[in-house]
Amino acid sequence: MSKMKIQREEHGKKGAFFIEKNGVWLAELTYTREGRRTIVIENTAVAKILRGKGVGKALVKAAAKFADKNNLLIKPVCPYARKILESSAEYEEILAR
């Protein structure tokens, strides 16, 4: 995943972490804010050309880092994100229960 920069944008309650090339999103993790302290990860999608390179996991890690830095909790509705976040004690403090 070298040289691919994860970006974030947010409009109202909706947000995304994404990787883009030439204006096209090649990978994305979408979320919605719920209340003041929770973000709900809804979906993670990675284009075929980037699959198997750890891009999805990097997006989840970026969301976790953002949540931790901003004192937010994550509710992972997306099965992929839930698997990553629930499989490591590293993320225990930021998971919404």
N, CA, C and O of each residue as an XYZ file, in Angstrom:
388
protein
N       0.831     -1.193      0.000
C       0.000      0.000      0.000
C       0.866      1.243      0.000
O       0.447      2.289      0.497
N       2.031      1.149     -0.533
C       2.938      2.292     -0.522
C       2.414      3.430     -1.394
O       1.788      3.206     -2.430
N       2.681      4.638     -0.952
C       2.339      5.873     -1.674
C       0.847      6.156     -1.792
O       0.462      7.145     -2.415
N       0.009      5.324     -1.217
C      -1.426      5.581     -1.251
C      -1.797      6.293      0.034
O      -1.581      5.769      1.127
N      -2.349      7.476     -0.094
C      -2.671      8.289      1.069
C      -4.138      8.124      1.428
O      -5.020      8.260      0.580
N      -4.386      7.827      2.703
C      -5.767      7.734      3.181
C      -6.225      9.142      3.544
O      -5.582      9.845      4.323
N      -7.344      9.529      2.963
C      -7.922     10.841      3.226
C      -9.249     10.656      3.965
O      -9.816      9.563      3.995
N      -9.725     11.743      4.553
C     -11.022     11.712      5.243
C     -11.810     12.935      4.851
O     -11.267     14.032      4.725
N     -13.097     12.734      4.661
C     -13.992     13.874      4.470
C     -15.284     13.603      5.206
O     -15.691     12.458      5.396
N     -15.918     14.692      5.617
C     -17.145     14.566      6.383
C     -18.087     15.697      5.988
O     -17.688     16.857      5.888
N     -19.334     15.333      5.767
C     -20.371     16.303      5.419
C     -21.584     16.013      6.288
O     -22.249     14.991      6.122
N     -21.865     16.916      7.213
C     -22.967     16.667      8.140
C     -22.632     15.472      9.014
O     -21.582     15.437      9.655
N     -23.532     14.490      9.039
C     -23.312     13.304      9.871
C     -22.613     12.178      9.116
O     -22.230     11.176      9.720
N     -22.444     12.329      7.812
C     -21.834     11.278      6.990
C     -20.356     11.571      6.758
O     -19.954     12.721      6.580
N     -19.556     10.504      6.766
C     -18.137     10.680      6.528
C     -17.535      9.461      5.869
O     -18.178      8.419      5.748
N     -16.279      9.606      5.441
C     -15.580      8.495      4.799
C     -14.076      8.671      4.926
O     -13.552      9.785      4.921
N     -13.411      7.550      5.039
C     -11.967      7.470      4.867
C     -11.806      6.841      3.495
O     -12.504      5.878      3.178
N     -10.908      7.360      2.677
C     -10.830      6.846      1.315
C      -9.436      7.014      0.719
O      -8.613      7.796      1.195
N      -9.209      6.243     -0.346
C      -7.999      6.368     -1.152
C      -8.475      6.684     -2.554
O      -9.330      5.992     -3.107
N      -7.919      7.726     -3.115
C      -8.349      8.116     -4.453
C      -7.161      8.227     -5.389
O      -6.038      8.514     -4.974
N      -7.438      7.994     -6.651
C      -6.426      8.173     -7.689
C      -7.125      8.815     -8.879
O      -8.113      8.290     -9.391
N      -6.608      9.940     -9.305
C      -7.177     10.676    -10.437
C      -8.672     10.965    -10.243
O      -9.455     10.872    -11.188
N      -9.053     11.312     -9.022
C     -10.428     11.692     -8.743
C     -11.388     10.538     -8.545
O     -12.581     10.757     -8.337
N     -10.891      9.308     -8.605
C     -11.744      8.130     -8.429
C     -11.389      7.454     -7.113
O     -10.218      7.198     -6.830
N     -12.409      7.169     -6.313
C     -12.182      6.468     -5.044
C     -11.945      4.993     -5.331
O     -12.811      4.315     -5.884
N     -10.767      4.495     -4.952
C     -10.422      3.092     -5.158
C     -10.717      2.243     -3.917
O     -10.832      1.020     -3.996
N     -10.835      2.913     -2.784
C     -11.156      2.215     -1.536
C     -11.849      3.205     -0.614
O     -11.528      4.394     -0.609
N     -12.807      2.702      0.172
C     -13.516      3.596      1.078
C     -14.049      2.850      2.289
O     -14.377      1.665      2.226
N     -14.123      3.574      3.379
C     -14.781      3.127      4.601
C     -15.749      4.250      4.941
O     -15.327      5.376      5.207
N     -17.041      3.952      4.935
C     -18.039      4.994      5.192
C     -18.593      4.866      6.598
O     -18.709      3.769      7.145
N     -18.932      6.013      7.171
C     -19.478      6.036      8.524
C     -20.505      7.140      8.674
O     -20.581      8.066      7.867
N     -21.294      7.013      9.732
C     -22.276      8.025     10.115
C     -22.054      8.344     11.581
O     -21.798      7.452     12.389
N     -22.152      9.610     11.916
C     -22.057      9.991     13.330
C     -23.385      9.698     14.005
O     -24.455      9.966     13.459
N     -23.291      9.141     15.207
C     -24.486      8.825     15.990
C     -24.293      9.483     17.353
O     -23.450      9.063     18.147
N     -25.070     10.496     17.605
C     -24.887     11.232     18.852
C     -23.585     12.025     18.814
O     -23.050     12.320     17.745
N     -23.093     12.360     19.989
C     -21.897     13.204     20.049
C     -20.589     12.430     20.071
O     -19.540     12.965     19.713
N     -20.652     11.161     20.494
C     -19.404     10.443     20.706
C     -19.237      9.161     19.907
O     -18.251      8.451     20.108
N     -20.155      8.838     19.013
C     -20.073      7.549     18.327
C     -20.074      7.717     16.810
O     -20.820      8.525     16.257
N     -19.219      6.933     16.152
C     -19.296      6.823     14.703
C     -19.645      5.370     14.378
O     -19.099      4.434     14.962
N     -20.561      5.210     13.438
C     -21.020      3.888     13.022
C     -20.368      3.580     11.670
O     -20.668      4.225     10.666
N     -19.473      2.588     11.658
C     -18.846      2.182     10.389
C     -19.855      1.322      9.647
O     -20.249      0.255     10.117
N     -20.265      1.802      8.479
C     -21.324      1.145      7.725
C     -20.807      0.207      6.646
O     -21.391     -0.851      6.410
N     -19.715      0.587      5.990
C     -19.260     -0.194      4.840
C     -17.778      0.025      4.591
O     -17.249      1.115      4.810
N     -17.122     -1.022      4.134
C     -15.737     -0.939      3.681
C     -15.697     -1.574      2.304
O     -16.157     -2.702      2.126
N     -15.150     -0.859      1.325
C     -15.080     -1.381     -0.036
C     -13.713     -1.066     -0.632
O     -13.179      0.030     -0.465
N     -13.159     -2.056     -1.332
C     -11.838     -1.901     -1.947
C     -11.923     -2.403     -3.387
O     -12.424     -3.498     -3.639
N     -11.432     -1.598     -4.327
C     -11.431     -1.988     -5.741
C     -10.567     -3.233     -5.934
O      -9.612     -3.460     -5.191
N     -10.911     -4.027     -6.932
C     -10.199     -5.284     -7.191
C      -8.689     -5.102     -7.294
O      -7.930     -5.937     -6.801
N      -8.250     -4.027     -7.925
C      -6.807     -3.841     -8.126
C      -6.037     -3.628     -6.824
O      -4.815     -3.771     -6.799
N      -6.740     -3.286     -5.742
C      -6.077     -3.069     -4.455
C      -6.333     -4.182     -3.444
O      -5.768     -4.158     -2.350
N      -7.161     -5.142     -3.785
C      -7.485     -6.212     -2.832
C      -6.268     -7.069     -2.528
O      -5.401     -7.281     -3.376
N      -6.227     -7.555     -1.297
C      -5.123     -8.412     -0.879
C      -3.856     -7.664     -0.509
O      -2.809     -8.276     -0.299
N      -3.945     -6.339     -0.426
C      -2.768     -5.522     -0.126
C      -2.874     -4.832      1.233
O      -2.061     -3.966      1.556
N      -3.868     -5.212      2.022
C      -4.008     -4.620      3.352
C      -4.688     -3.265      3.374
O      -4.652     -2.563      4.384
N      -5.306     -2.896      2.266
C      -5.934     -1.577      2.162
C      -7.156     -1.464      3.074
O      -7.322     -0.459      3.766
N      -8.001     -2.475      3.080
C      -9.187     -2.446      3.941
C      -8.796     -2.325      5.407
O      -9.384     -1.542      6.152
N      -7.809     -3.098      5.810
C      -7.336     -3.057      7.194
C      -6.757     -1.677      7.521
O      -6.950     -1.166      8.624
N      -6.050     -1.082      6.566
C      -5.482      0.254      6.772
C      -6.583      1.294      6.959
O      -6.429      2.216      7.760
N      -7.687      1.157      6.232
C      -8.815      2.077      6.388
C      -9.437      1.939      7.782
O      -9.767      2.939      8.420
N      -9.593      0.707      8.244
C     -10.155      0.476      9.575
C      -9.223      1.058     10.638
O      -9.678      1.677     11.601
N      -7.924      0.857     10.457
C      -6.947      1.406     11.409
C      -6.998      2.931     11.429
O      -6.886      3.545     12.490
N      -7.167      3.541     10.252
C      -7.267      5.005     10.178
C      -8.497      5.495     10.928
O      -8.434      6.505     11.629
N      -9.617      4.786     10.786
C     -10.845      5.154     11.504
C     -10.646      5.005     13.009
O     -11.098      5.846     13.786
N      -9.966      3.932     13.416
C      -9.710      3.693     14.841
C      -8.805      4.779     15.416
O      -9.033      5.261     16.525
N      -7.799      5.153     14.673
C      -6.876      6.205     15.128
C      -7.618      7.538     15.269
O      -7.420      8.267     16.240
N      -8.467      7.844     14.295
C      -9.271      9.055     14.324
C     -10.187      9.060     15.548
O     -10.287     10.064     16.254
N     -10.859      7.922     15.794
C     -11.772      7.816     16.935
C     -11.012      8.007     18.242
O     -11.460      8.741     19.124
N      -9.876      7.353     18.366
C      -9.078      7.448     19.583
C      -8.615      8.889     19.833
O      -8.714      9.405     20.946
N      -8.118      9.508     18.793
C      -7.599     10.878     18.897
C      -8.698     11.882     19.266
O      -8.437     12.881     19.936
N      -9.924     11.605     18.822
C     -11.032     12.539     19.027
C     -12.008     12.098     20.115
O     -13.119     12.620     20.211
N     -11.587     11.136     20.933
C     -12.395     10.659     22.054
C     -13.778     10.171     21.601
O     -14.797     10.486     22.216
N     -13.784      9.397     20.514
C     -15.025      8.852     19.959
C     -15.053      7.341     20.153
O     -14.016      6.708     20.351
N     -16.241      6.781     20.095
C     -16.417      5.336     20.110
C     -16.835      4.880     18.721
O     -17.434      5.645     17.965
N     -16.521      3.643     18.388
C     -16.895      3.084     17.090
C     -17.895      1.959     17.285
O     -17.710      1.073     18.119
N     -18.965      2.017     16.492
C     -19.930      0.924     16.417
C     -19.771      0.326     15.012
O     -20.258      0.908     14.043
N     -19.103     -0.817     14.888
C     -18.867     -1.389     13.558
C     -20.038     -2.242     13.070
O     -20.186     -3.388     13.494
N     -20.857     -1.702     12.195
C     -21.961     -2.440     11.585
C     -21.413     -3.267     10.413
O     -21.895     -4.368     10.147
N     -20.428     -2.743      9.733
C     -19.767     -3.439      8.623
C     -19.088     -4.705      9.171
O     -18.270     -4.611     10.087
N     -19.413     -5.884      8.625
C     -18.822     -7.128      9.132
C     -17.289     -7.157      9.070
O     -16.639     -7.675      9.977
N     -16.728     -6.610      8.016
C     -15.262     -6.594      7.885
C     -14.627     -5.749      8.987
O     -13.695     -6.193      9.657
N     -15.133     -4.538      9.169
C     -14.589     -3.654     10.204
C     -14.786     -4.256     11.585
O     -13.903     -4.164     12.437
N     -15.947     -4.876     11.811
C     -16.216     -5.501     13.105
C     -15.195     -6.612     13.379
O     -14.688     -6.726     14.495
N     -14.898     -7.423     12.372
C     -13.935     -8.514     12.524
C     -12.555     -7.968     12.918
O     -11.917     -8.495     13.829
N     -12.105     -6.931     12.243
C     -10.795     -6.334     12.529
C     -10.776     -5.737     13.937
O      -9.854     -5.991     14.712
N     -11.782     -4.954     14.259
C     -11.803     -4.245     15.543
C     -12.014     -5.170     16.738
O     -11.433     -4.952     17.802
N     -12.841     -6.199     16.569
C     -13.121     -7.094     17.690
C     -12.057     -8.161     17.882
O     -12.040     -8.838     18.910
N     -11.163     -8.322     16.903
C     -10.149     -9.374     17.007
C      -8.871     -8.899     17.698
O      -7.946     -9.687     17.894
N      -8.813     -7.627     18.067
C      -7.607     -7.108     18.702
C      -7.944     -6.312     19.961
O      -8.799     -5.426     19.941
N      -7.266     -6.639     21.042
C      -7.460     -5.919     22.305
C      -7.058     -4.453     22.160
O      -7.465     -3.610     22.959
N      -6.266     -4.157     21.146
C      -5.805     -2.797     20.879
C      -6.977     -1.826     20.700
O      -6.858     -0.639     21.004
N      -8.100     -2.334     20.208
C      -9.244     -1.471     19.900
C     -10.346     -1.537     20.950
O     -11.382     -0.892     20.791
N     -10.149     -2.293     22.003
C     -11.180     -2.508     23.016
C     -11.755     -1.218     23.586
O     -12.963     -1.115     23.798
N     -10.902     -0.242     23.832
C     -11.313      1.017     24.476
C     -12.216      1.882     23.589
O     -12.964      2.716     24.099
N     -12.152      1.691     22.268
C     -12.922      2.570     21.382
C     -14.188      1.897     20.841
O     -14.958      2.534     20.122
N     -14.413      0.632     21.172
C     -15.612     -0.042     20.691
C     -16.831      0.345     21.523
O     -16.807      0.271     22.752
N     -17.883      0.753     20.847
C     -19.142      1.076     21.531
C     -19.807     -0.226     21.934
O     -19.902     -1.153     21.130
N     -20.256     -0.300     23.144
C     -20.909     -1.529     23.642
C     -22.406     -1.331     23.750
O     -23.123     -2.249     24.149
